[in-house]
Amino acid sequence: MSTILEMLSYPFLVRAVVVGLLVSLCASLLGVSLVLKRFSMIGDGLSHVGFGALAIASVANIAPLSLAIPVCIAASFLLLRMSENTRIKGDAAIAMLSAGALAIGVMVVSMTTGMNTDVYNYMFGSILSLSKTDAALSVALSGVVLVLFVLFYPRLFAVTFDETFSRATGIPTRAYNAALATLSSVTVVLGMRMMGALLISSLIIFPVLTAMRIGKRYLTVTILSAAVAVAGFLIGMLVSYVYEAPSGASIVCVNIVLFLLFSIAGGIRNAAVKR
């Protein structure tokens, strides 16, 4: 407890914890639909696109989030259109777009400013470097994502489990897929400061897969995923502070441990049920 109080005595750590909790919640809630729709690697693809946009913003001296967010939203719509093409499946589209965007970002950086601190932070994550402006913008956008998720929850549930039936009943599935992609884009860009382009997809995937070890219903998995994401972030930040380790890597390692623990608990429960 004394260590936690000591952490919260630093304003920059308080900003990091508030923003990190909100982004983790957004990622875990949206991740349930993304994982079930077999589109979980969209986080990885969009993070690479975001890195390319941030690299260009750094060179052009533009506010990073003001460029990265619209670029990632545009990329998410492009991914949706490409995945509808029978010749280019979803995973291939993500791989192609992410590799191309990352290559462009690296080329732009290497030919101009080089690997400076800002670029390094966006690549590997450094939530402790959040400015007050970035923190305020991140909190506001995360709040919007959470509110929209709650409002769209029934339709997202329907589109996630049976898109064909939902379309037949009159639900505008394309619009809700676009909404899911947009919310995911915003979340990925916000999470890049915390986790970095190389680790942001873990915020989307790990809490959901961990929750699925025990939960069997959509609502149960959603609630468990949110709880796991919050616990993983807080414990990860504590580990990062105590051992002076990178925050993003610490959070991922904690999520790995939680996944193993839930897997063991789920295996024990299934064995008990069979008996």
Contacts in CASP RR format, 6 or more apart in sequence:
PFRMAT RR
TARGET T0000
AUTHOR 0000-0000-0000
METHOD contacts of the structure
MODEL  1
MSTILEMLSYPFLVRAVVVGLLVSLCASLLGVSLVLKRFSMIGDGLSHVG
FGALAIASVANIAPLSLAIPVCIAASFLLLRMSENTRIKGDAAIAMLSAG
ALAIGVMVVSMTTGMNTDVYNYMFGSILSLSKTDAALSVALSGVVLVLFV
LFYPRLFAVTFDETFSRATGIPTRAYNAALATLSSVTVVLGMRMMGALLI
SSLIIFPVLTAMRIGKRYLTVTILSAAVAVAGFLIGMLVSYVYEAPSGAS
IVCVNIVLFLLFSIAGGIRNAAVKR
3 238 0 8 1.000
3 241 0 8 1.000
3 242 0 8 1.000
4 238 0 8 1.000
7 13 0 8 1.000
7 17 0 8 1.000
7 237 0 8 1.000
7 238 0 8 1.000
7 241 0 8 1.000
8 14 0 8 1.000
8 17 0 8 1.000
12 128 0 8 1.000
12 130 0 8 1.000
13 128 0 8 1.000
13 237 0 8 1.000
13 241 0 8 1.000
15 130 0 8 1.000
15 132 0 8 1.000
15 135 0 8 1.000
16 127 0 8 1.000
16 128 0 8 1.000
16 130 0 8 1.000
16 194 0 8 1.000
16 237 0 8 1.000
16 247 0 8 1.000
17 234 0 8 1.000
17 237 0 8 1.000
18 135 0 8 1.000
18 139 0 8 1.000
19 127 0 8 1.000
19 130 0 8 1.000
19 135 0 8 1.000
19 138 0 8 1.000
19 139 0 8 1.000
19 142 0 8 1.000
19 190 0 8 1.000
19 193 0 8 1.000
19 194 0 8 1.000
20 127 0 8 1.000
20 191 0 8 1.000
20 194 0 8 1.000
20 233 0 8 1.000
21 230 0 8 1.000
21 233 0 8 1.000
21 234 0 8 1.000
22 138 0 8 1.000
22 139 0 8 1.000
22 142 0 8 1.000
22 143 0 8 1.000
22 146 0 8 1.000
23 138 0 8 1.000
23 142 0 8 1.000
23 187 0 8 1.000
23 190 0 8 1.000
23 191 0 8 1.000
23 194 0 8 1.000
23 203 0 8 1.000
24 203 0 8 1.000
24 207 0 8 1.000
24 229 0 8 1.000
24 230 0 8 1.000
24 232 0 8 1.000
24 233 0 8 1.000
25 142 0 8 1.000
25 146 0 8 1.000
25 226 0 8 1.000
25 229 0 8 1.000
25 230 0 8 1.000
26 142 0 8 1.000
26 143 0 8 1.000
26 145 0 8 1.000
26 146 0 8 1.000
26 149 0 8 1.000
26 183 0 8 1.000
26 186 0 8 1.000
26 187 0 8 1.000
26 190 0 8 1.000
27 187 0 8 1.000
27 188 0 8 1.000
27 191 0 8 1.000
27 200 0 8 1.000
27 203 0 8 1.000
27 204 0 8 1.000
27 207 0 8 1.000
27 229 0 8 1.000
28 203 0 8 1.000
28 204 0 8 1.000
28 207 0 8 1.000
28 208 0 8 1.000
28 225 0 8 1.000
28 226 0 8 1.000
28 228 0 8 1.000
28 229 0 8 1.000
29 146 0 8 1.000
29 149 0 8 1.000
29 222 0 8 1.000
29 225 0 8 1.000
29 226 0 8 1.000
30 145 0 8 1.000
30 149 0 8 1.000
30 180 0 8 1.000
30 183 0 8 1.000
30 184 0 8 1.000
30 187 0 8 1.000
30 204 0 8 1.000
31 40 0 8 1.000
31 184 0 8 1.000
31 204 0 8 1.000
31 205 0 8 1.000
31 207 0 8 1.000
31 208 0 8 1.000
31 225 0 8 1.000
32 160 0 8 1.000
32 208 0 8 1.000
32 211 0 8 1.000
32 218 0 8 1.000
32 221 0 8 1.000
32 222 0 8 1.000
32 225 0 8 1.000
33 156 0 8 1.000
33 159 0 8 1.000
33 160 0 8 1.000
33 180 0 8 1.000
34 40 0 8 1.000
34 42 0 8 1.000
34 43 0 8 1.000
34 180 0 8 1.000
34 184 0 8 1.000
34 204 0 8 1.000
34 208 0 8 1.000
35 204 0 8 1.000
35 205 0 8 1.000
35 208 0 8 1.000
35 209 0 8 1.000
35 212 0 8 1.000
36 160 0 8 1.000
36 161 0 8 1.000
36 218 0 8 1.000
37 160 0 8 1.000
39 83 0 8 1.000
39 90 0 8 1.000
40 201 0 8 1.000
40 204 0 8 1.000
40 205 0 8 1.000
40 208 0 8 1.000
41 91 0 8 1.000
41 94 0 8 1.000
41 201 0 8 1.000
42 76 0 8 1.000
42 79 0 8 1.000
42 94 0 8 1.000
42 181 0 8 1.000
42 184 0 8 1.000
42 204 0 8 1.000
43 184 0 8 1.000
43 188 0 8 1.000
43 200 0 8 1.000
43 201 0 8 1.000
43 204 0 8 1.000
44 94 0 8 1.000
44 98 0 8 1.000
44 200 0 8 1.000
44 201 0 8 1.000
45 75 0 8 1.000
45 79 0 8 1.000
45 94 0 8 1.000
45 97 0 8 1.000
45 98 0 8 1.000
45 101 0 8 1.000
45 201 0 8 1.000
46 72 0 8 1.000
46 75 0 8 1.000
46 76 0 8 1.000
46 98 0 8 1.000
46 184 0 8 1.000
46 185 0 8 1.000
46 188 0 8 1.000
46 189 0 8 1.000
47 98 0 8 1.000
47 188 0 8 1.000
47 192 0 8 1.000
47 196 0 8 1.000
47 197 0 8 1.000
47 198 0 8 1.000
47 200 0 8 1.000
47 201 0 8 1.000
48 97 0 8 1.000
48 98 0 8 1.000
48 99 0 8 1.000
48 100 0 8 1.000
48 101 0 8 1.000
48 102 0 8 1.000
48 197 0 8 1.000
49 71 0 8 1.000
49 72 0 8 1.000
49 75 0 8 1.000
49 97 0 8 1.000
49 98 0 8 1.000
49 101 0 8 1.000
50 68 0 8 1.000
50 71 0 8 1.000
50 72 0 8 1.000
50 75 0 8 1.000
50 101 0 8 1.000
50 188 0 8 1.000
50 189 0 8 1.000
50 192 0 8 1.000
50 197 0 8 1.000
51 101 0 8 1.000
51 102 0 8 1.000
51 105 0 8 1.000
51 122 0 8 1.000
51 123 0 8 1.000
51 192 0 8 1.000
51 197 0 8 1.000
52 71 0 8 1.000
52 101 0 8 1.000
52 102 0 8 1.000
52 104 0 8 1.000
52 105 0 8 1.000
52 108 0 8 1.000
53 64 0 8 1.000
53 67 0 8 1.000
53 68 0 8 1.000
53 71 0 8 1.000
53 72 0 8 1.000
53 101 0 8 1.000
54 64 0 8 1.000
54 67 0 8 1.000
54 68 0 8 1.000
54 118 0 8 1.000
54 119 0 8 1.000
54 122 0 8 1.000
54 192 0 8 1.000
55 104 0 8 1.000
55 105 0 8 1.000
55 106 0 8 1.000
55 108 0 8 1.000
55 109 0 8 1.000
55 119 0 8 1.000
55 122 0 8 1.000
56 62 0 8 1.000
56 67 0 8 1.000
56 104 0 8 1.000
56 105 0 8 1.000
56 108 0 8 1.000
57 63 0 8 1.000
57 64 0 8 1.000
57 66 0 8 1.000
57 67 0 8 1.000
57 68 0 8 1.000
58 64 0 8 1.000
58 109 0 8 1.000
58 113 0 8 1.000
58 116 0 8 1.000
58 118 0 8 1.000
58 119 0 8 1.000
59 108 0 8 1.000
59 109 0 8 1.000
59 112 0 8 1.000
59 113 0 8 1.000
60 67 0 8 1.000
64 118 0 8 1.000
64 122 0 8 1.000
65 134 0 8 1.000
65 137 0 8 1.000
65 189 0 8 1.000
65 190 0 8 1.000
68 189 0 8 1.000
68 192 0 8 1.000
69 141 0 8 1.000
69 185 0 8 1.000
69 186 0 8 1.000
69 189 0 8 1.000
72 185 0 8 1.000
72 186 0 8 1.000
72 188 0 8 1.000
72 189 0 8 1.000
73 181 0 8 1.000
73 182 0 8 1.000
73 185 0 8 1.000
73 186 0 8 1.000
75 97 0 8 1.000
75 101 0 8 1.000
75 185 0 8 1.000
76 181 0 8 1.000
76 182 0 8 1.000
76 184 0 8 1.000
76 185 0 8 1.000
77 178 0 8 1.000
77 181 0 8 1.000
78 97 0 8 1.000
79 90 0 8 1.000
79 93 0 8 1.000
79 94 0 8 1.000
79 97 0 8 1.000
79 181 0 8 1.000
80 174 0 8 1.000
80 177 0 8 1.000
80 178 0 8 1.000
80 181 0 8 1.000
82 88 0 8 1.000
82 90 0 8 1.000
82 93 0 8 1.000
82 97 0 8 1.000
83 89 0 8 1.000
83 90 0 8 1.000
83 93 0 8 1.000
85 93 0 8 1.000
88 96 0 8 1.000
102 197 0 8 1.000
109 115 0 8 1.000
109 119 0 8 1.000
113 119 0 8 1.000
120 126 0 8 1.000
121 129 0 8 1.000
121 193 0 8 1.000
121 196 0 8 1.000
122 192 0 8 1.000
122 193 0 8 1.000
122 196 0 8 1.000
122 197 0 8 1.000
123 196 0 8 1.000
123 197 0 8 1.000
123 198 0 8 1.000
124 196 0 8 1.000
124 198 0 8 1.000
124 199 0 8 1.000
124 246 0 8 1.000
124 248 0 8 1.000
125 192 0 8 1.000
125 193 0 8 1.000
125 194 0 8 1.000
125 195 0 8 1.000
125 196 0 8 1.000
125 199 0 8 1.000
125 246 0 8 1.000
125 247 0 8 1.000
125 248 0 8 1.000
126 193 0 8 1.000
126 246 0 8 1.000
126 247 0 8 1.000
127 193 0 8 1.000
127 194 0 8 1.000
127 247 0 8 1.000
127 248 0 8 1.000
128 247 0 8 1.000
129 193 0 8 1.000
130 138 0 8 1.000
130 193 0 8 1.000
134 193 0 8 1.000
138 190 0 8 1.000
138 193 0 8 1.000
141 186 0 8 1.000
141 190 0 8 1.000
142 187 0 8 1.000
142 190 0 8 1.000
144 186 0 8 1.000
145 183 0 8 1.000
145 186 0 8 1.000
145 187 0 8 1.000
148 179 0 8 1.000
148 183 0 8 1.000
149 156 0 8 1.000
149 183 0 8 1.000
152 176 0 8 1.000
152 179 0 8 1.000
155 166 0 8 1.000
155 171 0 8 1.000
155 176 0 8 1.000
156 176 0 8 1.000
156 179 0 8 1.000
156 180 0 8 1.000
157 218 0 8 1.000
158 165 0 8 1.000
158 166 0 8 1.000
158 169 0 8 1.000
158 171 0 8 1.000
159 166 0 8 1.000
159 171 0 8 1.000
159 173 0 8 1.000
159 176 0 8 1.000
159 177 0 8 1.000
159 180 0 8 1.000
160 218 0 8 1.000
161 218 0 8 1.000
163 173 0 8 1.000
163 177 0 8 1.000
166 173 0 8 1.000
167 173 0 8 1.000
184 204 0 8 1.000
187 204 0 8 1.000
188 200 0 8 1.000
191 200 0 8 1.000
191 203 0 8 1.000
192 200 0 8 1.000
194 200 0 8 1.000
194 247 0 8 1.000
194 248 0 8 1.000
194 251 0 8 1.000
195 202 0 8 1.000
195 203 0 8 1.000
195 248 0 8 1.000
195 251 0 8 1.000
195 252 0 8 1.000
196 248 0 8 1.000
199 248 0 8 1.000
199 249 0 8 1.000
199 252 0 8 1.000
202 251 0 8 1.000
202 252 0 8 1.000
202 255 0 8 1.000
203 229 0 8 1.000
203 251 0 8 1.000
206 228 0 8 1.000
206 252 0 8 1.000
206 255 0 8 1.000
206 256 0 8 1.000
206 258 0 8 1.000
206 259 0 8 1.000
207 225 0 8 1.000
207 226 0 8 1.000
207 228 0 8 1.000
207 229 0 8 1.000
207 232 0 8 1.000
207 255 0 8 1.000
208 221 0 8 1.000
208 225 0 8 1.000
209 259 0 8 1.000
210 224 0 8 1.000
210 225 0 8 1.000
210 228 0 8 1.000
210 255 0 8 1.000
210 258 0 8 1.000
210 259 0 8 1.000
210 262 0 8 1.000
211 220 0 8 1.000
211 221 0 8 1.000
211 222 0 8 1.000
211 224 0 8 1.000
211 225 0 8 1.000
211 227 0 8 1.000
211 228 0 8 1.000
211 262 0 8 1.000
212 221 0 8 1.000
213 259 0 8 1.000
213 262 0 8 1.000
213 263 0 8 1.000
213 265 0 8 1.000
213 266 0 8 1.000
213 267 0 8 1.000
214 224 0 8 1.000
214 262 0 8 1.000
214 265 0 8 1.000
214 266 0 8 1.000
214 269 0 8 1.000
215 221 0 8 1.000
215 224 0 8 1.000
228 255 0 8 1.000
228 258 0 8 1.000
228 262 0 8 1.000
231 258 0 8 1.000
232 251 0 8 1.000
232 254 0 8 1.000
232 255 0 8 1.000
232 258 0 8 1.000
233 251 0 8 1.000
235 254 0 8 1.000
236 247 0 8 1.000
236 248 0 8 1.000
236 250 0 8 1.000
236 251 0 8 1.000
236 253 0 8 1.000
236 254 0 8 1.000
237 247 0 8 1.000
237 250 0 8 1.000
237 251 0 8 1.000
239 245 0 8 1.000
239 250 0 8 1.000
239 253 0 8 1.000
239 254 0 8 1.000
240 246 0 8 1.000
240 247 0 8 1.000
240 248 0 8 1.000
240 250 0 8 1.000
240 251 0 8 1.000
243 250 0 8 1.000
END
